Amino acid sequence: MVEHGNEPQIKETPQLSPEQQALQKLAIELHRPPQSLTAFSHLTSDQLAWLSARVELICMREDTRLREELHHAIPRFLRRLLLGRLRGSS
């Protein structure tokens, strides 16, 4: 006999509002748990999208700045050696 009472229950995932989705996206971009961004929960999805775009822009600028600083800090003759090692370890 096949028992139907032991079948696994399928849990429905709750539908997130656009604001909650935008907040989760921002949390992922910041590598933070969504609960840590509860202070931003009052923002609209448009405001969160704007904030997310600003965070992305700032991260890109900071990455460029750090790369330039590293480029100037490493002597020219060591760059190829160090960059080769860094690329090889990835």
N, CA, C and O atoms as CSV, one atom per row, in Angstrom:
chain,resi,resn,atom,element,x,y,z
A,1,MET,N,N,0.826,-1.186,0.000
A,1,MET,CA,C,0.000,0.000,0.000
A,1,MET,C,C,0.873,1.254,0.000
A,1,MET,O,O,1.930,1.295,0.629
A,2,VAL,N,N,0.417,2.248,-0.704
A,2,VAL,CA,C,1.119,3.527,-0.767
A,2,VAL,C,C,0.454,4.478,0.217
A,2,VAL,O,O,-0.757,4.696,0.185
A,3,GLU,N,N,1.272,5.028,1.078
A,3,GLU,CA,C,0.747,5.974,2.056
A,3,GLU,C,C,0.858,7.384,1.506
A,3,GLU,O,O,1.938,7.828,1.114
A,4,HIS,N,N,-0.242,8.067,1.483
A,4,HIS,CA,C,-0.242,9.434,0.953
A,4,HIS,C,C,0.029,10.468,2.042
A,4,HIS,O,O,0.316,11.624,1.732
A,5,GLY,N,N,-0.055,10.080,3.286
A,5,GLY,CA,C,0.144,11.015,4.388
A,5,GLY,C,C,1.604,11.373,4.604
A,5,GLY,O,O,1.891,12.360,5.281
A,6,ASN,N,N,2.546,10.599,4.049
A,6,ASN,CA,C,3.963,10.845,4.269
A,6,ASN,C,C,4.621,11.627,3.146
A,6,ASN,O,O,5.844,11.765,3.129
A,7,GLU,N,N,3.848,12.134,2.220
A,7,GLU,CA,C,4.414,12.897,1.124
A,7,GLU,C,C,4.923,14.235,1.648
A,7,GLU,O,O,4.296,14.849,2.511
A,8,PRO,N,N,6.077,14.688,1.117
A,8,PRO,CA,C,6.620,15.958,1.609
A,8,PRO,C,C,5.700,17.119,1.268
A,8,PRO,O,O,5.118,17.180,0.184
A,9,GLN,N,N,5.585,18.016,2.195
A,9,GLN,CA,C,4.768,19.210,2.002
A,9,GLN,C,C,5.570,20.224,1.183
A,9,GLN,O,O,6.755,20.430,1.445
A,10,ILE,N,N,4.947,20.844,0.218
A,10,ILE,CA,C,5.587,21.891,-0.570
A,10,ILE,C,C,5.239,23.215,0.083
A,10,ILE,O,O,4.073,23.597,0.180
A,11,LYS,N,N,6.281,23.905,0.528
A,11,LYS,CA,C,6.050,25.199,1.165
A,11,LYS,C,C,6.077,26.288,0.103
A,11,LYS,O,O,6.956,26.328,-0.758
A,12,GLU,N,N,5.113,27.147,0.188
A,12,GLU,CA,C,5.069,28.268,-0.742
A,12,GLU,C,C,5.988,29.367,-0.226
A,12,GLU,O,O,5.968,29.707,0.957
A,13,THR,N,N,6.793,29.917,-1.129
A,13,THR,CA,C,7.644,31.026,-0.737
A,13,THR,C,C,6.809,32.294,-0.764
A,13,THR,O,O,6.059,32.529,-1.712
A,14,PRO,N,N,6.936,33.103,0.259
A,14,PRO,CA,C,6.127,34.332,0.286
A,14,PRO,C,C,6.545,35.281,-0.827
A,14,PRO,O,O,7.729,35.424,-1.130
A,15,GLN,N,N,5.561,35.920,-1.424
A,15,GLN,CA,C,5.834,36.890,-2.483
A,15,GLN,C,C,6.356,38.171,-1.848
A,15,GLN,O,O,5.779,38.682,-0.888
A,16,LEU,N,N,7.449,38.680,-2.391
A,16,LEU,CA,C,8.052,39.897,-1.867
A,16,LEU,C,C,7.537,41.106,-2.639
A,16,LEU,O,O,7.302,41.047,-3.845
A,17,SER,N,N,7.373,42.191,-1.914
A,17,SER,CA,C,6.973,43.436,-2.568
A,17,SER,C,C,8.158,43.958,-3.364
A,17,SER,O,O,9.291,43.539,-3.126
A,18,PRO,N,N,7.920,44.869,-4.307
A,18,PRO,CA,C,9.042,45.449,-5.061
A,18,PRO,C,C,10.085,46.100,-4.143
A,18,PRO,O,O,11.284,46.042,-4.418
A,19,GLU,N,N,9.620,46.718,-3.053
A,19,GLU,CA,C,10.543,47.349,-2.117
A,19,GLU,C,C,11.410,46.290,-1.427
A,19,GLU,O,O,12.615,46.483,-1.259
A,20,GLN,N,N,10.793,45.172,-1.029
A,20,GLN,CA,C,11.545,44.099,-0.380
A,20,GLN,C,C,12.544,43.471,-1.351
A,20,GLN,O,O,13.661,43.126,-0.964
A,21,GLN,N,N,12.138,43.326,-2.610
A,21,GLN,CA,C,13.045,42.787,-3.614
A,21,GLN,C,C,14.231,43.722,-3.831
A,21,GLN,O,O,15.370,43.267,-3.930
A,22,ALA,N,N,13.969,45.020,-3.907
A,22,ALA,CA,C,15.041,46.001,-4.095
A,22,ALA,C,C,15.976,46.011,-2.887
A,22,ALA,O,O,17.190,46.146,-3.040
A,23,LEU,N,N,15.416,45.869,-1.697
A,23,LEU,CA,C,16.227,45.830,-0.482
A,23,LEU,C,C,17.104,44.577,-0.452
A,23,LEU,O,O,18.264,44.638,-0.045
A,24,GLN,N,N,16.552,43.445,-0.882
A,24,GLN,CA,C,17.348,42.213,-0.945
A,24,GLN,C,C,18.463,42.349,-1.979
A,24,GLN,O,O,19.582,41.888,-1.750
A,25,LYS,N,N,18.167,42.973,-3.105
A,25,LYS,CA,C,19.191,43.179,-4.145
A,25,LYS,C,C,20.324,44.043,-3.607
A,25,LYS,O,O,21.496,43.749,-3.841
A,26,LEU,N,N,19.978,45.109,-2.886
A,26,LEU,CA,C,20.978,45.978,-2.300
A,26,LEU,C,C,21.817,45.213,-1.269
A,26,LEU,O,O,23.036,45.377,-1.217
A,27,ALA,N,N,21.180,44.399,-0.470
A,27,ALA,CA,C,21.902,43.603,0.533
A,27,ALA,C,C,22.890,42.653,-0.131
A,27,ALA,O,O,24.002,42.466,0.362
A,28,ILE,N,N,22.491,42.059,-1.238
A,28,ILE,CA,C,23.377,41.150,-1.970
A,28,ILE,C,C,24.571,41.928,-2.521
A,28,ILE,O,O,25.710,41.471,-2.424
A,29,GLU,N,N,24.313,43.100,-3.098
A,29,GLU,CA,C,25.394,43.918,-3.653
A,29,GLU,C,C,26.382,44.351,-2.579
A,29,GLU,O,O,27.580,44.460,-2.840
A,30,LEU,N,N,25.882,44.596,-1.372
A,30,LEU,CA,C,26.736,45.041,-0.272
A,30,LEU,C,C,27.325,43.865,0.511
A,30,LEU,O,O,28.107,44.064,1.440
A,31,HIS,N,N,26.950,42.656,0.136
A,31,HIS,CA,C,27.397,41.445,0.841
A,31,HIS,C,C,27.007,41.523,2.316
A,31,HIS,O,O,27.809,41.216,3.199
A,32,ARG,N,N,25.782,41.931,2.565
A,32,ARG,CA,C,25.255,42.061,3.917
A,32,ARG,C,C,23.967,41.259,4.014
A,32,ARG,O,O,23.276,41.076,3.011
A,33,PRO,N,N,23.635,40.777,5.208
A,33,PRO,CA,C,22.336,40.111,5.361
A,33,PRO,C,C,21.204,41.140,5.231
A,33,PRO,O,O,21.346,42.278,5.679
A,34,PRO,N,N,20.101,40.749,4.630
A,34,PRO,CA,C,18.996,41.709,4.446
A,34,PRO,C,C,18.521,42.338,5.759
A,34,PRO,O,O,18.073,43.485,5.765
A,35,GLN,N,N,18.613,41.605,6.861
A,35,GLN,CA,C,18.159,42.137,8.141
A,35,GLN,C,C,18.985,43.350,8.574
A,35,GLN,O,O,18.498,44.203,9.315
A,36,SER,N,N,20.229,43.425,8.113
A,36,SER,CA,C,21.080,44.548,8.524
A,36,SER,C,C,20.684,45.854,7.829
A,36,SER,O,O,21.171,46.923,8.199
A,37,LEU,N,N,19.818,45.774,6.841
A,37,LEU,CA,C,19.396,46.970,6.109
A,37,LEU,C,C,17.969,47.383,6.443
A,37,LEU,O,O,17.322,48.067,5.650
A,38,THR,N,N,17.479,46.979,7.597
A,38,THR,CA,C,16.098,47.309,7.961
A,38,THR,C,C,15.870,48.814,8.077
A,38,THR,O,O,14.739,49.282,7.937
A,39,ALA,N,N,16.923,49.568,8.331
A,39,ALA,CA,C,16.773,51.028,8.412
A,39,ALA,C,C,16.351,51.620,7.070
A,39,ALA,O,O,15.812,52.726,7.024
A,40,PHE,N,N,16.590,50.898,5.988
A,40,PHE,CA,C,16.227,51.379,4.655
A,40,PHE,C,C,14.865,50.851,4.197
A,40,PHE,O,O,14.455,51.113,3.066
A,41,SER,N,N,14.168,50.120,5.047
A,41,SER,CA,C,12.917,49.481,4.635
A,41,SER,C,C,11.805,50.483,4.322
A,41,SER,O,O,10.824,50.118,3.674
A,42,HIS,N,N,11.931,51.713,4.756
A,42,HIS,CA,C,10.905,52.720,4.476
A,42,HIS,C,C,11.061,53.343,3.088
A,42,HIS,O,O,10.180,54.077,2.639
A,43,LEU,N,N,12.174,53.057,2.406
A,43,LEU,CA,C,12.410,53.639,1.086
A,43,LEU,C,C,11.571,52.932,0.028
A,43,LEU,O,O,11.241,51.755,0.169
A,44,THR,N,N,11.236,53.648,-1.014
A,44,THR,CA,C,10.491,53.052,-2.123
A,44,THR,C,C,11.449,52.246,-2.993
A,44,THR,O,O,12.667,52.357,-2.853
A,45,SER,N,N,10.902,51.447,-3.877
A,45,SER,CA,C,11.753,50.651,-4.761
A,45,SER,C,C,12.575,51.554,-5.684
A,45,SER,O,O,13.709,51.213,-6.020
A,46,ASP,N,N,12.029,52.689,-6.097
A,46,ASP,CA,C,12.792,53.636,-6.927
A,46,ASP,C,C,13.966,54.226,-6.151
A,46,ASP,O,O,15.068,54.360,-6.684
A,47,GLN,N,N,13.726,54.573,-4.903
A,47,GLN,CA,C,14.803,55.109,-4.069
A,47,GLN,C,C,15.874,54.047,-3.816
A,47,GLN,O,O,17.067,54.352,-3.827
A,48,LEU,N,N,15.456,52.818,-3.592
A,48,LEU,CA,C,16.421,51.736,-3.385
A,48,LEU,C,C,17.207,51.448,-4.655
A,48,LEU,O,O,18.397,51.138,-4.588
A,49,ALA,N,N,16.561,51.547,-5.809
A,49,ALA,CA,C,17.263,51.347,-7.076
A,49,ALA,C,C,18.302,52.446,-7.279
A,49,ALA,O,O,19.417,52.177,-7.725
A,50,TRP,N,N,17.936,53.680,-6.953
A,50,TRP,CA,C,18.884,54.794,-7.050
A,50,TRP,C,C,20.067,54.564,-6.115
A,50,TRP,O,O,21.218,54.756,-6.506
A,51,LEU,N,N,19.783,54.155,-4.883
A,51,LEU,CA,C,20.835,53.890,-3.904
A,51,LEU,C,C,21.741,52.766,-4.379
A,51,LEU,O,O,22.961,52.847,-4.244
A,52,SER,N,N,21.153,51.732,-4.930
A,52,SER,CA,C,21.925,50.599,-5.452
A,52,SER,C,C,22.838,51.046,-6.593
A,52,SER,O,O,23.993,50.625,-6.667
A,53,ALA,N,N,22.326,51.891,-7.475
A,53,ALA,CA,C,23.137,52.398,-8.584
A,53,ALA,C,C,24.296,53.240,-8.062
A,53,ALA,O,O,25.411,53.143,-8.575
A,54,ARG,N,N,24.045,54.064,-7.048
A,54,ARG,CA,C,25.110,54.882,-6.454
A,54,ARG,C,C,26.170,54.002,-5.799
A,54,ARG,O,O,27.364,54.275,-5.922
A,55,VAL,N,N,25.745,52.954,-5.109
A,55,VAL,CA,C,26.693,52.034,-4.470
A,55,VAL,C,C,27.562,51.375,-5.531
A,55,VAL,O,O,28.777,51.265,-5.365
A,56,GLU,N,N,26.945,50.940,-6.616
A,56,GLU,CA,C,27.696,50.312,-7.705
A,56,GLU,C,C,28.703,51.288,-8.307
A,56,GLU,O,O,29.847,50.913,-8.564
A,57,LEU,N,N,28.292,52.527,-8.533
A,57,LEU,CA,C,29.184,53.547,-9.084
A,57,LEU,C,C,30.359,53.817,-8.148
A,57,LEU,O,O,31.503,53.899,-8.594
A,58,ILE,N,N,30.085,53.954,-6.877
A,58,ILE,CA,C,31.149,54.208,-5.897
A,58,ILE,C,C,32.109,53.028,-5.825
A,58,ILE,O,O,33.320,53.223,-5.718
A,59,CYS,N,N,31.587,51.809,-5.883
A,59,CYS,CA,C,32.455,50.629,-5.864
A,59,CYS,C,C,33.365,50.597,-7.094
A,59,CYS,O,O,34.542,50.253,-6.989
A,60,MET,N,N,32.822,50.952,-8.250
A,60,MET,CA,C,33.635,50.974,-9.464
A,60,MET,C,C,34.724,52.039,-9.369
A,60,MET,O,O,35.868,51.792,-9.752
A,61,ARG,N,N,34.377,53.217,-8.863
A,61,ARG,CA,C,35.371,54.287,-8.701
A,61,ARG,C,C,36.465,53.872,-7.720
A,61,ARG,O,O,37.649,54.105,-7.962
A,62,GLU,N,N,36.058,53.260,-6.619
A,62,GLU,CA,C,37.026,52.827,-5.611
A,62,GLU,C,C,37.944,51.741,-6.174
A,62,GLU,O,O,39.143,51.731,-5.893
A,63,ASP,N,N,37.387,50.841,-6.961
A,63,ASP,CA,C,38.193,49.792,-7.590
A,63,ASP,C,C,39.225,50.403,-8.538
A,63,ASP,O,O,40.387,49.996,-8.546
A,64,THR,N,N,38.795,51.377,-9.333
A,64,THR,CA,C,39.708,52.060,-10.254
A,64,THR,C,C,40.808,52.786,-9.488
A,64,THR,O,O,41.980,52.727,-9.861
A,65,ARG,N,N,40.425,53.468,-8.420
A,65,ARG,CA,C,41.406,54.198,-7.621
A,65,ARG,C,C,42.432,53.248,-7.007
A,65,ARG,O,O,43.629,53.537,-7.023
A,66,LEU,N,N,41.977,52.128,-6.472
A,66,LEU,CA,C,42.899,51.166,-5.869
A,66,LEU,C,C,43.827,50.549,-6.908
A,66,LEU,O,O,45.014,50.353,-6.650
A,67,ARG,N,N,43.283,50.245,-8.081
A,67,ARG,CA,C,44.127,49.699,-9.146
A,67,ARG,C,C,45.214,50.697,-9.558
A,67,ARG,O,O,46.365,50.321,-9.777
A,68,GLU,N,N,44.831,51.975,-9.659
A,68,GLU,CA,C,45.816,52.997,-10.017
A,68,GLU,C,C,46.888,53.138,-8.940
A,68,GLU,O,O,48.072,53.273,-9.247
A,69,GLU,N,N,46.465,53.106,-7.677
A,69,GLU,CA,C,47.436,53.196,-6.584
A,69,GLU,C,C,48.394,52.005,-6.600
A,69,GLU,O,O,49.597,52.170,-6.402
A,70,LEU,N,N,47.863,50.812,-6.836
A,70,LEU,CA,C,48.725,49.636,-6.924
A,70,LEU,C,C,49.676,49.748,-8.105
A,70,LEU,O,O,50.849,49.386,-8.002
A,71,HIS,N,N,49.176,50.245,-9.213
A,71,HIS,CA,C,49.996,50.396,-10.408
A,71,HIS,C,C,51.188,51.313,-10.140
A,71,HIS,O,O,52.300,51.056,-10.603
A,72,HIS,N,N,50.941,52.389,-9.384
A,72,HIS,CA,C,52.014,53.332,-9.072
A,72,HIS,C,C,52.922,52.820,-7.951
A,72,HIS,O,O,54.087,53.210,-7.876
A,73,ALA,N,N,52.400,51.953,-7.082
A,73,ALA,CA,C,53.180,51.485,-5.933
A,73,ALA,C,C,54.147,50.362,-6.301
A,73,ALA,O,O,55.185,50.203,-5.659
A,74,ILE,N,N,53.812,49.583,-7.332
A,74,ILE,CA,C,54.650,48.441,-7.710
A,74,ILE,C,C,55.640,48.883,-8.780
A,74,ILE,O,O,55.238,49.410,-9.817
A,75,PRO,N,N,56.934,48.673,-8.537
A,75,PRO,CA,C,57.925,49.028,-9.564
A,75,PRO,C,C,57.640,48.300,-10.876
A,75,PRO,O,O,57.151,47.170,-10.883
A,76,ARG,N,N,57.952,48.965,-11.976
A,76,ARG,CA,C,57.641,48.450,-13.303
A,76,ARG,C,C,58.186,47.031,-13.522
A,76,ARG,O,O,57.490,46.187,-14.087
A,77,PHE,N,N,59.409,46.763,-13.086
A,77,PHE,CA,C,60.015,45.453,-13.353
A,77,PHE,C,C,59.370,44.335,-12.539
A,77,PHE,O,O,59.519,43.165,-12.892
A,78,LEU,N,N,58.660,44.659,-11.464
A,78,LEU,CA,C,57.991,43.630,-10.662
A,78,LEU,C,C,56.534,43.404,-11.067
A,78,LEU,O,O,55.938,42.394,-10.694
A,79,ARG,N,N,55.964,44.326,-11.819
A,79,ARG,CA,C,54.540,44.224,-12.170
A,79,ARG,C,C,54.209,42.924,-12.885
A,79,ARG,O,O,53.271,42.223,-12.505
A,80,ARG,N,N,54.985,42.599,-13.929
A,80,ARG,CA,C,54.691,41.404,-14.719
A,80,ARG,C,C,54.770,40.156,-13.848
A,80,ARG,O,O,53.915,39.275,-13.949
A,81,LEU,N,N,55.792,40.072,-12.992
A,81,LEU,CA,C,55.958,38.923,-12.107
A,81,LEU,C,C,54.791,38.815,-11.124
A,81,LEU,O,O,54.193,37.748,-10.986
A,82,LEU,N,N,54.472,39.901,-10.452
A,82,LEU,CA,C,53.404,39.878,-9.460
A,82,LEU,C,C,52.037,39.651,-10.098
A,82,LEU,O,O,51.228,38.885,-9.576
A,83,LEU,N,N,51.780,40.306,-11.208
A,83,LEU,CA,C,50.478,40.124,-11.874
A,83,LEU,C,C,50.330,38.696,-12.384
A,83,LEU,O,O,49.242,38.122,-12.326
A,84,GLY,N,N,51.425,38.121,-12.885
A,84,GLY,CA,C,51.377,36.726,-13.339
A,84,GLY,C,C,51.061,35.785,-12.208
A,84,GLY,O,O,50.287,34.844,-12.381
A,85,ARG,N,N,51.646,36.021,-11.050
A,85,ARG,CA,C,51.371,35.172,-9.875
A,85,ARG,C,C,49.932,35.351,-9.399
A,85,ARG,O,O,49.267,34.375,-9.049
A,86,LEU,N,N,49.450,36.591,-9.384
A,86,LEU,CA,C,48.083,36.847,-8.943
A,86,LEU,C,C,47.071,36.200,-9.883
A,86,LEU,O,O,46.079,35.630,-9.428
A,87,ARG,N,N,47.310,36.281,-11.160
A,87,ARG,CA,C,46.392,35.664,-12.134
A,87,ARG,C,C,46.465,34.153,-12.076
A,87,ARG,O,O,45.454,33.482,-12.280
A,88,GLY,N,N,47.638,33.603,-11.801
A,88,GLY,CA,C,47.813,32.160,-11.722
A,88,GLY,C,C,47.164,31.540,-10.504
A,88,GLY,O,O,46.789,30.368,-10.535
A,89,SER,N,N,47.023,32.310,-9.420
A,89,SER,CA,C,46.430,31.776,-8.186
A,89,SER,C,C,44.917,31.818,-8.211
A,89,SER,O,O,44.285,31.191,-7.361
A,90,SER,N,N,44.309,32.527,-9.145
A,90,SER,CA,C,42.844,32.652,-9.209
A,90,SER,C,C,42.203,31.398,-9.704
A,90,SER,O,O,40.979,31.334,-9.818
